[in-house]
């Protein structure tokens, strides 16, 4: 019922903004950067944890000199099984 993944970002890399009906919780494993969740900009470092509520555009940027790793867990599998998952990218 829960999904999990790790996302690696190269130095200077920024992800494409997307939103989903799934709730996402991120934990920073390595690196420094910023994430935009809706209109809020969050600065993060190793050990930080933050949430992206459903249907908020979210993107991430590595602002450090080395790689960054964000671990994410979400409720996507249960929403997919119930045919309630929707996703959109900018």
Order of alpha helices (4+ residues) and beta strands (2+ residues): beta-beta-beta-beta-beta-beta-beta-beta-alpha-beta
